[in-house]
Amino acid sequence: MGCERRAFNYTINLFNLKQIKMATVTSITTSYAGESAGKYIAAALLSAPTISKNLITVKPNIKYKQVVKTLSTDDILKNATCDFTATSTITIAERVLQPEEFQVNLELCKQDFVSDWNSIEMGYSAFDQLPKSFADFLLAYVAEKVAAKNETNIWTGVNANAGEFDGFATLIALDANLPAAQEIAAVGGGVLSTNVVAELGKIVDALPSRLYGKEGLTLYVSQNIYKAYVRALGGFAASGVGANGTNNQGTQWYSMGSGLSFDGIPVEMANGLASNTAMLTTKDNLWFGTSLLSDHQEVKIIDMSEIDGSQNCRVIMRLTAGVQYGFAGDIVTYGITNGAN
């Protein structure tokens, strides 16, 4: 059995693929720390669609918390005089982005995964990057699950629940600074292809005029709203697009690419949003924070075969994540009940 010393200070002992038998599975002794853990922590956190598609602003390397100052003014241009006269009221506030610590502790039986890994190594895979070791395969599997949970947390997580932090919808629902006129109630019966254009119109109409046309302005919608809009644009002689829909292609006009927009505003599907909910704001107003490459980040795989003789291995991850927004007044919500205003 060969042993190779890797540059980022971990060792993986592997059997040659041809030598793997059901009775004896790959032996692993792997530990990652600090920057070496970064690639797996990044895969777990940044692979969430909201982040991987750059739909919000990522603030990395926050070891504890980051206090972001916000500045706002009223009308600053006034008639000229011979004296210095304050022309505006300046309001300085702050928003605190404090990522919460999380951990993954799993015990997996190697025999349950080795056949899948073996198949991937033989080339029958759709993965962009093939896992070259059994340890990489297991970590990729775990990272995918963490990314899926992170996507939900970003939008609808609730800090009181284990494994969650307060998401954007949770935070804004408790903020009295959200203008009541920018809190749009969801239509009764839910958003359908027959009413989606009207409902999206309500959201855009509630947007402050100073934000329309601003760079990064994005309409984030739940999956069911996104699908309803795609279907509406497919035609059926409704919503003003005619029976044959966009480009006269009917329901085959859309192939899950980018470029969907409404009234000139990009529309993005936020899978973490609850059904029949949406948010409209700029990308730089929504922040995701993580320590990412800080010293206390950790990824380990512990092979239990040398400890208790079993075919189990334990996967350990420690990471931080959290979200925050800048200005509540720059957000329009749909279907999110605000209990503070």
C-alpha positions as CSV (number, residue, x, y, z in Angstrom):
1,M,0.0,0.0,0.0
2,G,1.6,3.3,-1.2
3,C,1.8,6.5,0.9
4,E,2.2,9.9,-0.7
5,R,3.0,13.2,1.2
6,R,0.9,16.0,-0.2
7,A,2.1,19.7,-0.4
8,F,-0.7,20.9,1.9
9,N,0.3,18.6,4.7
10,Y,-2.0,15.6,4.6
11,T,-1.4,11.9,3.9
12,I,-3.8,9.6,2.1
13,N,-3.1,5.9,2.0
14,L,-4.7,4.3,-1.0
15,F,-5.1,0.9,-2.4
16,N,-4.6,0.7,-6.2
17,L,-8.1,0.6,-7.7
18,K,-7.5,-2.9,-9.1
19,Q,-6.7,-4.1,-5.6
20,I,-9.9,-2.8,-3.9
21,K,-12.1,-5.7,-2.7
22,M,-15.3,-5.6,-0.8
23,A,-13.6,-7.0,2.3
24,T,-10.9,-4.3,2.4
25,V,-11.7,-0.6,1.5
26,T,-9.4,2.4,1.1
27,S,-7.6,3.5,4.2
28,I,-7.7,7.2,4.9
29,T,-5.7,9.4,7.3
30,T,-6.4,13.0,6.3
31,S,-6.4,16.3,8.1
32,Y,-6.8,19.8,6.7
33,A,-6.4,23.0,8.7
34,G,-6.3,26.8,7.9
35,E,-5.8,27.5,4.2
36,S,-5.6,23.9,3.3
37,A,-9.2,23.5,4.5
38,G,-10.2,26.5,2.5
39,K,-11.0,24.7,-0.7
40,Y,-13.5,22.4,1.0
41,I,-15.0,25.1,3.2
42,A,-15.4,27.2,0.0
43,A,-17.1,24.4,-1.8
44,A,-19.5,23.9,1.1
45,L,-20.4,27.6,1.5
46,L,-19.8,29.2,-1.9
47,S,-21.4,26.5,-4.0
48,A,-24.9,27.7,-2.9
49,P,-26.5,29.0,-6.2
50,T,-27.2,32.5,-4.7
51,I,-23.4,32.8,-4.0
52,S,-22.0,30.9,-6.9
53,K,-23.9,33.1,-9.4
54,N,-22.7,36.2,-7.7
55,L,-26.2,37.3,-6.8
56,I,-25.1,38.9,-3.4
57,T,-22.0,40.4,-2.0
58,V,-19.5,38.0,-0.2
59,K,-17.5,39.3,2.6
60,P,-14.8,36.7,3.5
61,N,-12.2,36.5,6.3
62,I,-14.4,37.7,9.1
63,K,-12.9,36.2,12.2
64,Y,-15.6,37.4,14.6
65,K,-17.8,40.2,13.3
66,Q,-17.7,43.1,10.8
67,V,-19.4,46.4,11.7
68,V,-20.4,48.2,8.5
69,K,-21.1,51.9,8.7
70,T,-24.1,53.2,6.7
71,L,-24.6,56.9,5.9
72,S,-27.7,58.6,4.7
73,T,-28.7,62.2,4.1
74,D,-31.9,64.1,3.2
75,D,-31.8,66.7,0.4
76,I,-28.3,68.1,0.3
77,L,-28.6,70.8,-2.4
78,K,-30.0,74.1,-1.0
79,N,-30.0,77.8,-2.2
80,A,-26.7,79.6,-1.8
81,T,-26.0,82.1,0.9
82,C,-22.9,84.1,2.0
83,D,-22.5,81.9,5.2
84,F,-21.8,78.3,5.9
85,T,-25.2,76.7,6.6
86,A,-25.6,73.0,7.0
87,T,-27.6,71.9,4.0
88,S,-28.5,68.4,5.1
89,T,-29.0,66.1,8.1
90,I,-26.5,63.3,8.1
91,T,-27.5,60.0,9.7
92,I,-24.7,57.5,10.4
93,A,-25.8,54.0,11.5
94,E,-24.2,50.6,11.4
95,R,-25.1,47.1,10.5
96,V,-23.3,44.1,12.1
97,L,-22.4,41.1,10.1
98,Q,-21.5,38.3,12.6
99,P,-21.1,34.9,11.0
100,E,-22.1,32.0,13.3
101,E,-20.0,28.9,13.9
102,F,-21.2,25.6,12.5
103,Q,-19.9,22.1,12.4
104,V,-20.4,18.8,10.5
105,N,-19.9,15.5,12.4
106,L,-20.7,12.5,10.3
107,E,-19.9,8.8,10.4
108,L,-20.1,7.1,7.1
109,C,-19.5,3.5,6.1
110,K,-16.8,3.4,3.3
111,Q,-18.4,0.4,1.7
112,D,-21.6,2.4,1.0
113,F,-19.6,4.9,-1.2
114,V,-16.6,3.1,-2.6
115,S,-18.4,1.6,-5.6
116,D,-19.6,5.1,-6.7
117,W,-16.1,6.5,-6.3
118,N,-14.7,3.5,-8.3
119,S,-17.2,4.3,-11.1
120,I,-16.2,8.0,-11.2
121,E,-12.5,7.1,-11.3
122,M,-13.2,4.9,-14.4
123,G,-14.5,8.0,-16.2
124,Y,-18.2,7.6,-16.1
125,S,-19.0,10.9,-14.5
126,A,-20.5,14.3,-15.2
127,F,-18.4,16.0,-12.5
128,D,-16.3,18.9,-13.7
129,Q,-13.5,17.9,-11.5
130,L,-13.0,14.2,-10.7
131,P,-12.2,13.4,-7.1
132,K,-8.7,11.8,-7.3
133,S,-8.9,10.2,-3.9
134,F,-11.6,8.5,-1.8
135,A,-11.1,11.3,0.8
136,D,-11.9,14.0,-1.8
137,F,-14.9,12.0,-2.9
138,L,-16.4,12.0,0.6
139,L,-15.6,15.6,1.2
140,A,-17.2,16.6,-2.1
141,Y,-20.3,14.6,-1.1
142,V,-20.5,16.4,2.3
143,A,-19.8,19.8,0.8
144,E,-22.7,19.4,-1.6
145,K,-25.1,18.8,1.3
146,V,-23.8,21.7,3.2
147,A,-24.1,24.0,0.2
148,A,-27.8,23.0,-0.2
149,K,-28.5,23.8,3.4
150,N,-26.6,27.1,3.1
151,E,-28.8,28.2,0.2
152,T,-31.9,27.8,2.4
153,N,-30.2,29.5,5.4
154,I,-29.2,32.5,3.3
155,W,-32.9,33.4,2.6
156,T,-35.1,31.8,5.2
157,G,-32.8,30.4,8.0
158,V,-33.9,31.0,11.6
159,N,-31.1,31.3,14.2
160,A,-33.2,29.5,16.8
161,N,-33.1,26.4,14.7
162,A,-30.0,24.1,15.0
163,G,-27.7,24.5,12.0
164,E,-29.2,27.8,10.8
165,F,-28.5,31.5,10.9
166,D,-31.1,34.2,10.4
167,G,-31.7,34.6,6.6
168,F,-32.6,37.8,4.7
169,A,-36.4,37.1,4.9
170,T,-36.1,36.5,8.7
171,L,-34.1,39.6,9.3
172,I,-36.2,42.0,7.2
173,A,-39.5,40.6,8.7
174,L,-38.3,42.1,12.1
175,D,-37.1,45.4,10.8
176,A,-39.3,48.5,11.5
177,N,-37.2,50.5,9.0
178,L,-38.8,48.7,6.1
179,P,-41.3,51.2,4.7
180,A,-44.9,49.8,4.9
181,A,-45.4,50.8,1.3
182,Q,-42.5,48.5,0.3
183,E,-44.1,45.4,1.9
184,I,-46.3,43.8,-0.7
185,A,-48.8,41.2,0.4
186,A,-48.9,38.0,-1.7
187,V,-51.9,37.3,-3.8
188,G,-54.5,34.9,-2.5
189,G,-54.2,31.5,-3.9
190,G,-50.6,31.9,-4.8
191,V,-48.7,33.2,-7.8
192,L,-49.7,31.5,-11.0
193,S,-48.8,31.9,-14.7
194,T,-52.1,33.8,-15.1
195,N,-51.3,36.5,-12.5
196,V,-47.5,36.5,-12.2
197,V,-47.0,39.5,-14.4
198,A,-49.4,41.6,-12.4
199,E,-47.8,40.5,-9.1
200,L,-44.3,41.3,-10.3
201,G,-45.6,44.6,-11.4
202,K,-46.7,45.4,-7.9
203,I,-43.2,44.7,-6.6
204,V,-41.5,47.0,-9.2
205,D,-44.1,49.7,-8.6
206,A,-43.2,49.8,-4.9
207,L,-39.5,50.4,-5.6
208,P,-38.2,53.8,-4.7
209,S,-37.6,55.8,-7.9
210,R,-34.0,56.5,-6.8
211,L,-33.2,52.8,-7.1
212,Y,-34.8,52.0,-10.5
213,G,-31.9,51.7,-13.1
214,K,-29.3,51.4,-10.4
215,E,-26.5,48.9,-11.1
216,G,-27.0,45.5,-9.5
217,L,-30.7,46.0,-9.0
218,T,-32.1,42.4,-8.9
219,L,-35.5,40.8,-8.4
220,Y,-35.1,37.7,-6.3
221,V,-38.0,35.3,-6.5
222,S,-38.9,31.9,-5.2
223,Q,-38.8,28.9,-7.5
224,N,-42.6,28.7,-8.0
225,I,-42.7,32.4,-9.0
226,Y,-39.8,31.9,-11.4
227,K,-41.5,29.0,-13.1
228,A,-44.8,30.8,-13.3
229,Y,-43.1,33.7,-15.1
230,V,-41.3,31.4,-17.5
231,R,-44.6,29.7,-18.3
232,A,-46.4,33.1,-18.7
233,L,-43.8,34.2,-21.3
234,G,-44.5,30.9,-23.1
235,G,-47.7,32.3,-24.4
236,F,-51.4,31.1,-24.3
237,A,-52.5,34.6,-25.5
238,A,-52.2,36.1,-22.0
239,S,-49.9,38.6,-20.2
240,G,-49.5,40.5,-23.5
241,V,-47.1,38.1,-25.1
242,G,-49.5,36.4,-27.5
243,A,-50.4,32.8,-28.0
244,N,-47.0,31.7,-29.2
245,G,-45.1,33.4,-26.4
246,T,-41.6,34.9,-26.5
247,N,-40.0,34.7,-30.0
248,N,-43.0,32.6,-31.1
249,Q,-41.5,29.5,-29.5
250,G,-44.3,28.7,-27.1
251,T,-43.3,26.9,-23.9
252,Q,-40.0,25.9,-25.5
253,W,-38.6,29.4,-25.5
254,Y,-36.6,29.0,-22.3
255,S,-33.7,26.6,-21.8
256,M,-32.7,27.5,-18.2
257,G,-30.2,30.1,-19.3
258,S,-29.6,33.6,-18.0
259,G,-31.2,36.8,-19.1
260,L,-34.7,36.6,-17.6
261,S,-35.9,40.1,-16.7
262,F,-39.0,42.1,-15.8
263,D,-39.3,45.8,-16.7
264,G,-35.6,45.9,-17.4
265,I,-34.7,44.4,-14.0
266,P,-32.9,41.0,-13.9
267,V,-35.0,38.2,-12.4
268,E,-33.1,35.6,-10.4
269,M,-34.4,32.4,-8.8
270,A,-33.5,32.2,-5.2
271,N,-34.1,28.5,-4.3
272,G,-33.9,29.3,-0.6
273,L,-36.9,31.6,-0.6
274,A,-40.2,30.2,0.5
275,S,-42.9,29.7,-2.1
276,N,-44.8,32.9,-3.2
277,T,-42.1,35.2,-1.8
278,A,-39.7,37.7,-3.4
279,M,-37.3,40.5,-2.6
280,L,-36.2,43.4,-4.8
281,T,-32.9,45.2,-4.0
282,T,-29.4,45.7,-5.2
283,K,-26.7,43.0,-4.9
284,D,-24.4,45.3,-2.9
285,N,-27.2,45.7,-0.3
286,L,-27.1,41.9,0.6
287,W,-24.1,40.5,2.3
288,F,-22.9,37.0,3.0
289,G,-20.1,36.7,5.6
290,T,-17.7,33.9,6.4
291,S,-14.2,33.4,7.9
292,L,-13.5,31.0,5.0
293,L,-9.7,30.8,5.2
294,S,-9.2,31.7,8.9
295,D,-7.1,29.6,11.2
296,H,-10.0,27.9,13.0
297,Q,-11.5,26.4,9.9
298,E,-11.1,22.7,9.9
299,V,-11.8,19.7,7.7
300,K,-10.9,16.1,8.8
301,I,-11.5,12.6,7.8
302,I,-10.8,10.0,10.5
303,D,-10.5,6.4,9.4
304,M,-12.0,4.3,12.2
305,S,-10.5,1.0,10.9
306,E,-7.3,1.5,12.8
307,I,-9.2,2.4,15.9
308,D,-12.1,0.0,16.2
309,G,-11.6,-2.3,13.2
310,S,-14.8,-1.0,11.5
311,Q,-15.2,0.2,7.9
312,N,-16.5,3.6,9.1
313,C,-14.9,7.0,8.7
314,R,-15.8,10.2,10.3
315,V,-16.1,13.5,8.5
316,I,-15.6,16.7,10.5
317,M,-16.0,20.3,9.3
318,R,-16.0,23.6,11.2
319,L,-17.0,26.7,9.4
320,T,-18.8,30.0,9.8
321,A,-21.6,31.7,7.9
322,G,-24.1,34.5,8.2
323,V,-25.9,37.2,6.2
324,Q,-26.9,40.9,6.7
325,Y,-28.3,43.7,4.6
326,G,-27.3,47.4,4.5
327,F,-30.5,49.5,4.1
328,A,-34.0,48.2,4.8
329,G,-35.3,51.2,2.9
330,D,-33.7,49.9,-0.3
331,I,-35.6,46.6,-0.2
332,V,-39.1,45.7,-1.4
333,T,-40.5,42.5,-0.1
334,Y,-43.3,40.3,-1.5
335,G,-45.2,37.7,0.6
336,I,-43.0,38.4,3.7
337,T,-45.0,39.5,6.7
338,N,-43.3,42.2,8.7
339,G,-44.3,42.1,12.3
340,A,-42.4,45.4,13.2
341,N,-44.3,47.9,11.0
